[in-house]
Amino acid sequence: MPYDLITTLLNFPGFQVSDIRTEDRSAFRMVFVTIESLEGTHRCGECGKTGLPGYDSHLQEVRHLMWWQSFTVVRFRRYRVRCPDCGIRTEALGFVDLRGPRVTKPLLGLVYELCKVMTHKAVGILQGLHRGTVREIDKAMMEKVQSERSLEGITVLGFDEIAVGKGQTYWTMISALEGPRGPELLNIVEGRKEKSLQPFWTWFGKDRARLITHGVMDMWTPFRKSLRTHCPTAQVIFDKFHVIRHLLDAVNEVRKQEFKRLGDRMKGVLAGKKFVLLSRRSNLKREGRKALEELLLVSPRLLKAHFLKETFGHLWEYRSRIWAMKFFRKWVASLKWSRMEPLKRFAVMVEEHLDGILSYCEKKVPLGYVESTNQKAKNVIRRAYGYRDDRFKKLKIIQACTPWMNEFQPWSHDP
């Protein structure tokens, strides 16, 4: 037959191409491919029962992948069947979904992949689809991937909150830090209270929760209570970056006190040096290091505060709780005659949460991933100039923060 090659390339099992026509519409060339079924029976779209005769039919058109530079439309007769169990139902076909946008599954997969690297408007222009249709496809495919993702083999969870919208509105992002696919963002729930996390534990499952050995989080009490309620044997690991943030706040408070104590005569040296003092010395460039040296020469108190800030990070390098404890005790002892009250208050706070900090000595987990998800989530929201649909926003954040989900694979979806 003249269309055997096209039938093979189209790859719709049970159908063959019977006609191909081209038409020019709205400055675009459209290719209309008519296909006919090779089978005399049909499959129920509700229960999947096969071998059913057709009840009635209608002509249907769906969009397919582009043929060179022409938009392609596939025409076929779609039947309704009389199922003995379900009644009259629309037949199920392998190349098109029963419900949703009128596009084939290969085009669904391609649009979904393109939305990872392009805007919905750009994808719509490229594929000749309405922007709303592209958004509908993107959301439906993300829902499908999220619902079918495997949760087996996860042993370490990470908790972090992100501020969304105006006011004190927070979402909690729960990540898997150890699992078969490496670090990945699992889910996002609204709020950051203990009861707000209940939907996640219901979705995650009780049996999987019992396998969790560690939970990484900041020092927010509801996170700890929720983990201990659902994972009684799990150990808490406090996130290094949240602890360091409190340390930087204390050092900055010392800087403000020195600014007031030394007065106007040192204003030119102390003013505008906040980020120079709080940054790690190894990250400063030549001009920054010079400004830091001038600042530390002016105030011995700032010199000591800077030294304590630089050395405190060694606490996470130990593999023994005993030696880490000795280091911390020595670090606290150096504050005895310093008269730096902000750092002393910070030491008291660390003392109260020391067990969760020292847990990192026994379990080296990727702490940076928990903090990076927060920044990636903000970038997703910023690039989109906000979202009206909260569910769609959550799915986009999950996709952006999950490496295997965000990988661009345009031809990985089977017809």
N, C-alpha and C positions, 0 to 999 in steps of 0.2 A: 504494500500500500504506500501511497506517496507521503504519508505522515508518520511512518514508522519511527524515523529518527527523532522527530519532535515528541512522539509518545514516550520514547525511551528517556529523553532529556527531561521531560515534564515529571516523570517518575510518580504518577498517581496510580497505585496498584488497583487493578480492576477497571480501569478506564483507558480509552484510546481516543486520539485526536481525530475528529471527523471533518473539521473545517477551520480555516484560518483566514481572517479578513482584517484589513486595516482601514481606519477612518481618521480624519483630521478633525479634532474637536478643541476649540479654544486655544488655537496655536500649538497644540500638542498632537502628536500622532499616537493613536490608540491601536493596539493589536488585540483583536477579539479571537480567542481560541475556543472552539466548541469541542467538547468531549462527550463521549457516550459510554455508558456502562457496558461491560462485557458479561456481567452476571445478571441473571433473571430474578434473583432474590435480594433481600435487603436486611439491614440490621437495625434493631430497635434502638433509638437514641436514649431511652430511659434505662432499660435493664441490660441492653447489649445482646439480646437474643438474636440469633442469625436464622437465615432461611425463611424469612417472612415475605409474602407477596406484597406488591405495591397496592395501596388503597387509592391514592390519587397523586398527582404531581404538578409541579409548576416550574417554570424556567427561572433559574437563579444565576446571578452574575456576581463574581467575587474578584477582588484585585489580587494579582500575583506579582512575582518578581519582574523587574523591568527586562524587556527584550531589547538589547542594545540601548538605544536612547528613547525607546517607546514604552509607554505605560501599558501593561498587559492586563487584560480582563479575561477570565475563564468563565465560559457559559456551559451550563449543564442542567439537566432536569433533576430536581430534588423531589423525592417521593415521601409520602406519608404511608405508614404501615399500620395494620391492625394487629397489635400485639395481644395475645390471649391473656397476658398478665397485666399489661399497662393500658390497654385500650389503643386508641388512635394516637400515634406519636410520629414525630419527624424522624426520618432515618439518620443514622450516624454514619459519617464519612471520615476516612482517615486523613484527608488533606485539608479539612476545614472544620472549625469548631461548631458545635451545635448552636451556641449563642455567642453574642459579642459582635465585634466589627466584621463587616463583610470582606475579609481578607483571608488568604490561605495561610496555613501554619508556617511555611518557609518565610513568608513576608512578615508574619508576626515576630519570628525570631530575629530577622534582620533589623526590623524597626526597634526592637528591644535593645539590641546590641548598639545600634547607632545612637540611641538616647544616652548611652554611657559617655559618649564623647562629643555629642552635639546637642543643641537646644531643640525643643520640640518643634519650634517654628522652622528651623533649618531642615530637620528630618522630614517635615511635611512638604516643604518645597522640593526636596530631593526625590521623594517617592510619590508626589502628587496626591497627598492625603491631607485632610483637614487637620489643623493643629489639635483640635479636641479629640479627634480619632487617635492621633499619635499618643496623646496623653492617656487616653483610655487603654490603649495597648500596653504602654509602658507600665501603668499601674497594675493591670491584670497579670502581666508576666512577672512583675516583682512579687505580687501576692502569691503566685504559683511557686516561685523559687523559695520564698520564705516558708510557705506551708510544707514544702517537700524536703527542706534541708534536714540533714541528719544531726541528731543531738547526742549520738553515742560516743563514748570515749572521752568525754569532757571531765576533767578533774579539778581545774582551778577556774574560779569566776572572778571577774573584776567589776566593781561598781563605781560609777561616777555620775555626777549630775551636771546638767547644762541649763543655763538660763535661756528661756525662749520668750519672745514677745516683750510686752511692757509689764512692769511691776514684778512682784516676787513670784514668778511662775517658773517652775523647774520641771524638767524631765530627767528620769534616771536611765542611764545607758548601762546595760549588763553585757559584759564581754566574756568570751571563753579565752583564757590565756594559755591553756594547754589542752590540746586535742589533736585528732588525726590531721586536721587541716591547718594547724597553727593558730595564732591569735586571730579572732574574728569577733565582730559585734553580733550578739545573738538577738537582742530585743530591746525595745525602748518602752517604758511605761511613764505615764503622767504622774507627776508628784515625786516627792522624795521621802515620804513618811513610810512607816513600817507597813501599814495597810495598803499603801499604794503599790508595793512590790508583790502583793498577793497574786495579781493576774499573771505575773511572770512565773511564779512557782507552780501555778496551776498548769500553765503552758509547758513548763520544763518537765514536770512529772516528779512524783515522790521517789520512785525507784532511782532515777538519775540523780536526784538531790542527795541521796545517801552516799553516792560515790564521790561527792565533792570533798576534797581534802583541804583546800585553802581558799580563802576569799580575800582579794586585794581591794582596799577601799581607803577613803580618808577617815578622819576621826569623828564622822557623823554617827551619833548613837543609833538612830533607826536602822542604818545599814547593818550594824553589828547584831542588833536584836533579831532582825529578819534572818540573817545567816545562821545564827545559833538556834533559831526556832525550827528551821527547815533542814539544817545540816548540823546536827549537834556535835559531831566529831570533827568538824572543819576548824582549822586554825585561821585566825585573822592576821593579815599582813597589812600594815598601814603603808599607804603609798608614800614613797620617798619625796615626791615633788610637792605634796601637800605639807609635809613636815618642813621641808626647806622653805616653802612660802612663808610659814610662820616665823622661821628664823630670819628671813629677809625683812619681814615687817618689824621684828625686834631691832635689827641693825639700823633700819631706817629711823626708828624712834630714837635710838642713840644719836644718830646724826642730827635730828631736830633739836635734841637737848643741847648738843654741843654748839649748834648754830645760835641758840639763845644765850648760852653761857659765855661764849667768846665775844658776842656783840658785833657791832658794825665794823670794827677794825679788821675782822677776818671775813667780812661778807663776800668780798670778791673771790676768796679761795673756796669757801664752803658752798656758795650758791651755785646751783645747776650741776652739782656733782652726784646727784642721787643714783643714777643708773651706772655711773662709773664705779661707785662704791659697792653697789649690789651685784654687779656682774662678776663672773669669775675672771680672775686675772689672766688666765690663759686665753680667754676669748676677746680680750681687749687688744686693739691695734696700738700702734706706736704713740699716737696722740693721747689715747685713752690711758695708757700706762703712765705717761708723763703727768697727766692731770691727777691720777691716783696717787702717785708718789708725792706730789705737792700737797695733796689733801692729807695724807698720812703723816707728813712731817709737821703739820700744823697742830694736830691733836693726837697725843699718845693714846687717848681713850679710843679714838676711831681706829688707830693702828691695831690695838688689841682686839676690837670688835671685828675688824676685817680678818685678822689672823684666825679668830675663833670660827668665823663663817667659812673660811677656806678649808679648815681642817675638819669641820663637823661631817662633811661628806664621806670621810674615811670609815664612818660607822657602818656603812653598807658594804664595805669591802671584806669584812671578816666572815669566816665560815664557822666560827665557834662562838657560841653565846657567851662563854666565859671571857674570852679575850675582847669581845665587843663591849661587854659590861665594864671591864677594866678601862677600856678606852673612854667610855662615857663618864665614868667616875673621875678620871683624870681631867677630862674636859670641864666637868662641873667644878672641880676643885680650883681650876684656874680663874673662876669667877669670884672667888671668896672675897678678895679685897678690891674688886674692880669698880664698885659703885655704879654698875650698869644694870639698873633694875629691870629694864625690858628683857635683857638676856637671861636674867635670873628667873623671871616669870616663864620664859620659854623653856628653861631647864626643868622647872616644876611640871609644866605641861607634858614634856617628853617623858619625865619620870612616871607620870600617871599612865602613859600609853606605851611604856618601854617594852612590854611583853610582845605586843603586836609589831613593834619595829624590829625587835631582835629575831622574830620568826623568819625574817628574810635571810638570816644566816644559814638556816637549815633548808630553805627552799628558795632557790634563785629563779624567780619568775620575771618575765619581761615587763617591768613596771612602766616603761616608757609608752607601751601601747595604750594603756588606760588613759594617759594624759593626751596622747595624740588624737584619740577619737573625739575628744572635746573640741580640739582645734579644727579637725576635719569637718565636724558637724557645723561649726560656725561658718566655715568656708562654703559649705553646700548651701546654707540658708542665704549667705551674702551673694553668691553667684546667681541665685534664682530671684533675688530681690523679694524674698519672702514667699510663703505658700499659703493658699487659702484652705487647703485640705490638710488637716493635721496628719491623717493616716498616710497620705502621699508623702508628706515631709519626713515622717519616720522611716518609710521604706527607702527613700532616697539616701537618708543618713546611714541606714544599715548597709545599703549597697556600697556607698563610698568608703565605709570603714571596714569592709570585709574584703580582703584581697582577692580571694577566689571568685567572689561574686561581682567584683568590679573589673575583672579582666576582660578586655575587649576581644571577643571571638566571633566575628560576624558570620562565619559559615559553619558554626558548630551545632546548629539546630537541625535535626532531621526533618524531612518533609512529613 
